[in-house]
Amino acid sequence: MGKIAVYVLLAGAISAATGLTLQMIGSAAFAHFKIHDTKELAGLAGLRLSAIFAIAAGLIFSGSHTHYVEAKRDLLEEVRLIGTMYILASDAPDFPNSQGIRVMLRKYAQASAMELEKPQTADRSADTTNKLLIEICKLTAPDLEKISAMIWIRTQLETSCSNLIEMRGKRRIWMLTNDIETPFWIFFSISFGFLAFLLGVFEKQPLNLVFAALFYFAAGATVILIYWMGDPYHGPTRIASTPIAQLIAKMHSLDKGQ
């Protein structure tokens, strides 16, 4: 969390410095205009543009946060599915492939955790992890006699495995893409620069400069959070593998208790 705070503060400081520099340039440019109405019009345009800018950034921030929260929720759902399958296999030792299912689930959980810990290697390890999941699903579908309890266990395992495949596919797509598209960054850069330039129409009084600096700082801090939350599997705010690590520990403790 400390590292994230440092990056956010740094982004805000750079944004504030850039904004104030552009505002000074705008102030120097507007100093050549002697017509009061022209300056007033520029000031009104700057205020209106700042409102549009704030609304757009707020909407994108909200969307990025929703995307980030959904990714964390999907990880918890993946952990729940793995845990459910592991407990079912543990509680039914007579089920065919019970031991194999547990072994493969442990390997899959460890591989999944490694992808989160080292996302830069996820592409290279994706095929191996995918094969582990396919092997698990194969083991959950043995030929059974008409024993209702075993058939029910197989149905639950197959359902969980199907859902786990869906979670796996969703994560792989999100690891390869960023939720925030290029047009937003173009809009943000142009709007920020033009807005800072327009705010140069106001007098260089200390109070005006303080509020302008706070505005630029907030814009910089917001945009870096948008960037990070739009890609929840990379960067300082990436989703931690803690839930999976806790699950793996539970798996080992469950095996020792048998």
C-alpha positions as CSV (number, residue, x, y, z in Angstrom):
1,M,0.0,0.0,0.0
2,G,2.9,2.4,0.8
3,K,4.3,1.9,-2.7
4,I,0.9,2.6,-4.3
5,A,0.6,5.8,-2.2
6,V,4.1,7.0,-3.4
7,Y,3.2,6.4,-7.0
8,V,-0.1,8.2,-6.6
9,L,1.5,11.2,-4.9
10,L,4.2,11.3,-7.6
11,A,1.7,11.2,-10.4
12,G,-0.3,13.9,-8.7
13,A,2.8,16.1,-8.3
14,I,3.9,15.6,-11.9
15,S,0.3,16.4,-13.1
16,A,0.2,19.6,-10.9
17,A,3.6,20.8,-12.2
18,T,2.6,20.2,-15.8
19,G,-0.8,21.8,-15.3
20,L,0.7,24.9,-13.6
21,T,3.3,25.2,-16.4
22,L,0.6,25.1,-19.1
23,Q,-1.5,27.6,-17.1
24,M,1.5,30.0,-16.9
25,I,1.8,29.7,-20.7
26,G,-1.9,30.4,-21.1
27,S,-1.6,33.4,-18.7
28,A,1.2,34.8,-20.8
29,A,-0.8,34.3,-24.0
30,F,-3.9,35.9,-22.6
31,A,-1.9,38.9,-21.3
32,H,-1.9,40.1,-24.9
33,F,-5.7,40.3,-25.0
34,K,-7.0,43.6,-23.8
35,I,-10.7,42.9,-24.4
36,H,-12.4,42.0,-21.2
37,D,-15.2,40.0,-22.9
38,T,-12.7,37.8,-24.6
39,K,-11.0,36.9,-21.3
40,E,-14.4,36.3,-19.7
41,L,-15.5,34.0,-22.5
42,A,-12.3,32.0,-22.2
43,G,-12.8,31.7,-18.4
44,L,-16.4,30.5,-18.9
45,A,-15.2,28.0,-21.5
46,G,-12.5,26.7,-19.1
47,L,-15.0,26.2,-16.3
48,R,-17.4,24.4,-18.5
49,L,-14.7,22.2,-20.0
50,S,-13.5,21.4,-16.5
51,A,-17.0,20.2,-15.5
52,I,-17.1,17.9,-18.6
53,F,-13.6,16.7,-17.9
54,A,-14.4,15.9,-14.3
55,I,-17.6,14.0,-15.3
56,A,-15.8,12.0,-18.0
57,A,-12.9,11.1,-15.7
58,G,-15.4,10.2,-12.9
59,L,-17.4,7.9,-15.2
60,I,-14.2,6.2,-16.5
61,F,-12.9,5.8,-12.9
62,S,-16.2,4.2,-11.8
63,G,-16.0,1.8,-14.7
64,S,-12.4,0.9,-14.0
65,H,-13.2,0.3,-10.3
66,T,-16.2,-1.9,-11.2
67,H,-13.9,-3.9,-13.5
68,Y,-11.3,-4.2,-10.8
69,V,-13.8,-5.4,-8.2
70,E,-15.3,-7.9,-10.6
71,A,-11.9,-9.4,-11.2
72,K,-11.3,-9.8,-7.5
73,R,-14.8,-11.4,-7.1
74,D,-14.0,-13.8,-9.9
75,L,-10.8,-14.8,-8.2
76,L,-12.7,-15.6,-5.0
77,E,-15.2,-17.6,-7.0
78,E,-12.4,-19.5,-8.6
79,V,-11.0,-20.3,-5.2
80,R,-14.5,-21.4,-4.0
81,L,-14.8,-23.8,-7.0
82,I,-11.4,-25.3,-6.4
83,G,-12.1,-25.7,-2.7
84,T,-15.5,-27.3,-3.4
85,M,-14.0,-29.8,-5.8
86,Y,-11.2,-30.6,-3.4
87,I,-13.5,-31.2,-0.4
88,L,-15.9,-33.4,-2.5
89,A,-12.9,-35.5,-3.7
90,S,-11.6,-35.7,-0.1
91,D,-14.9,-36.7,1.4
92,A,-15.5,-39.4,-1.2
93,P,-12.3,-41.5,-1.2
94,D,-14.2,-44.3,-3.0
95,F,-14.9,-42.1,-5.9
96,P,-12.8,-43.1,-8.9
97,N,-9.8,-40.8,-9.4
98,S,-10.4,-39.1,-6.1
99,Q,-6.7,-39.0,-5.2
100,G,-5.8,-37.9,-8.7
101,I,-8.3,-35.1,-8.7
102,R,-6.8,-33.7,-5.4
103,V,-3.3,-33.9,-6.7
104,M,-4.2,-32.1,-9.9
105,L,-6.2,-29.5,-8.1
106,R,-3.2,-28.7,-5.9
107,K,-1.0,-28.4,-9.0
108,Y,-3.6,-26.2,-10.7
109,A,-3.9,-23.9,-7.6
110,Q,-0.2,-23.5,-7.4
111,A,0.1,-22.7,-11.2
112,S,-2.8,-20.2,-10.9
113,A,-1.2,-18.5,-7.9
114,M,2.1,-18.3,-9.9
115,E,0.3,-16.5,-12.7
116,L,-0.9,-13.8,-10.3
117,E,2.4,-13.4,-8.6
118,K,4.4,-13.3,-11.9
119,P,2.0,-12.0,-14.6
120,Q,4.9,-11.5,-17.0
121,T,5.3,-15.2,-17.2
122,A,1.6,-16.0,-17.6
123,D,1.7,-16.3,-21.4
124,R,4.5,-18.9,-21.2
125,S,2.8,-20.9,-18.5
126,A,-0.8,-20.6,-19.9
127,D,-0.7,-23.9,-21.9
128,T,0.6,-25.9,-18.9
129,T,-2.1,-24.5,-16.6
130,N,-4.8,-25.1,-19.2
131,K,-3.7,-28.7,-19.6
132,L,-3.9,-29.2,-15.8
133,L,-7.5,-27.9,-15.8
134,I,-8.4,-30.2,-18.8
135,E,-6.9,-33.2,-17.0
136,I,-8.9,-32.3,-13.8
137,C,-12.1,-32.2,-15.8
138,K,-11.3,-35.6,-17.4
139,L,-10.7,-37.1,-14.0
140,T,-14.1,-35.8,-12.8
141,A,-16.0,-37.8,-15.4
142,P,-15.3,-41.5,-14.9
143,D,-17.7,-44.3,-16.0
144,L,-19.9,-45.1,-13.0
145,E,-22.3,-47.8,-12.2
146,K,-25.8,-46.7,-11.2
147,I,-24.9,-45.6,-7.7
148,S,-26.8,-42.5,-6.9
149,A,-24.3,-41.0,-4.4
150,M,-21.4,-41.4,-6.8
151,I,-23.4,-40.0,-9.7
152,W,-24.3,-37.0,-7.6
153,I,-20.7,-36.4,-6.7
154,R,-19.7,-36.7,-10.4
155,T,-22.4,-34.2,-11.4
156,Q,-21.2,-31.7,-8.7
157,L,-17.5,-32.1,-9.8
158,E,-18.4,-31.7,-13.5
159,T,-20.5,-28.6,-12.8
160,S,-17.7,-27.0,-10.7
161,C,-15.1,-27.9,-13.4
162,S,-17.2,-26.3,-16.1
163,N,-17.5,-23.1,-14.0
164,L,-13.8,-23.2,-13.3
165,I,-13.1,-23.3,-17.1
166,E,-15.3,-20.2,-17.5
167,M,-13.4,-18.4,-14.7
168,R,-10.1,-19.4,-16.3
169,G,-11.1,-18.2,-19.7
170,K,-12.3,-14.9,-18.3
171,R,-9.1,-14.3,-16.4
172,R,-6.9,-15.1,-19.5
173,I,-8.8,-12.6,-21.6
174,W,-8.5,-9.9,-18.9
175,M,-4.8,-10.6,-18.5
176,L,-4.2,-9.9,-22.2
177,T,-6.3,-6.7,-22.5
178,N,-6.7,-3.4,-20.7
179,D,-10.2,-2.2,-20.0
180,I,-9.3,1.4,-20.9
181,E,-9.0,2.1,-24.6
182,T,-6.7,4.5,-26.3
183,P,-9.4,7.1,-27.1
184,F,-9.8,7.9,-23.4
185,W,-6.0,8.7,-23.0
186,I,-6.2,10.9,-26.1
187,F,-9.3,12.7,-24.7
188,F,-7.6,13.1,-21.3
189,S,-4.4,14.5,-22.6
190,I,-6.0,17.0,-25.0
191,S,-8.6,18.1,-22.4
192,F,-6.1,18.4,-19.6
193,G,-3.7,20.5,-21.7
194,F,-6.4,22.7,-23.2
195,L,-8.0,23.2,-19.8
196,A,-4.8,24.1,-18.1
197,F,-4.1,26.6,-20.9
198,L,-7.6,28.2,-20.6
199,L,-7.3,28.5,-16.8
200,G,-4.4,30.9,-17.5
201,V,-7.0,33.6,-18.1
202,F,-7.5,33.9,-14.4
203,E,-5.3,36.3,-12.4
204,K,-2.2,34.7,-10.8
205,Q,-3.4,35.1,-7.3
206,P,-2.2,32.6,-4.6
207,L,-5.7,31.2,-4.0
208,N,-6.3,30.6,-7.7
209,L,-3.0,28.9,-8.0
210,V,-3.6,26.7,-5.0
211,F,-7.0,25.5,-6.2
212,A,-5.6,24.9,-9.7
213,A,-2.7,22.9,-8.3
214,L,-5.2,20.8,-6.3
215,F,-7.3,20.2,-9.4
216,Y,-4.3,19.1,-11.4
217,F,-3.0,16.9,-8.6
218,A,-6.4,15.2,-8.3
219,A,-6.5,14.7,-12.1
220,G,-3.1,13.0,-12.1
221,A,-3.9,10.8,-9.1
222,T,-7.2,9.8,-10.6
223,V,-5.8,8.9,-14.0
224,I,-3.0,6.6,-12.6
225,L,-5.7,4.8,-10.6
226,I,-7.8,4.4,-13.7
227,Y,-4.8,3.0,-15.5
228,W,-4.0,0.5,-12.8
229,M,-7.6,-0.6,-12.2
230,G,-8.2,-1.0,-15.9
231,D,-5.6,-3.8,-15.8
232,P,-6.1,-5.6,-12.5
233,Y,-3.5,-8.3,-13.1
234,H,-0.5,-6.0,-13.6
235,G,1.1,-3.0,-11.9
236,P,1.3,-2.1,-8.2
237,T,-2.4,-2.6,-7.6
238,R,-2.6,-6.1,-9.2
239,I,-4.8,-8.6,-7.6
240,A,-2.9,-10.6,-5.0
241,S,-2.8,-14.4,-5.0
242,T,-3.5,-14.5,-1.2
243,P,-6.9,-16.3,-1.5
244,I,-5.3,-19.1,-3.5
245,A,-2.3,-19.3,-1.2
246,Q,-4.7,-19.7,1.7
247,L,-6.6,-22.4,-0.2
248,I,-3.4,-24.3,-0.9
249,A,-2.6,-24.2,2.9
250,K,-6.0,-25.6,3.6
251,M,-5.5,-28.3,1.1
252,H,-2.3,-29.4,2.8
253,S,-3.9,-29.3,6.3
254,L,-6.8,-31.3,5.0
255,D,-4.5,-34.0,3.6
256,K,-2.6,-34.2,6.9
257,G,-5.8,-34.7,8.8
258,Q,-6.7,-37.8,6.8
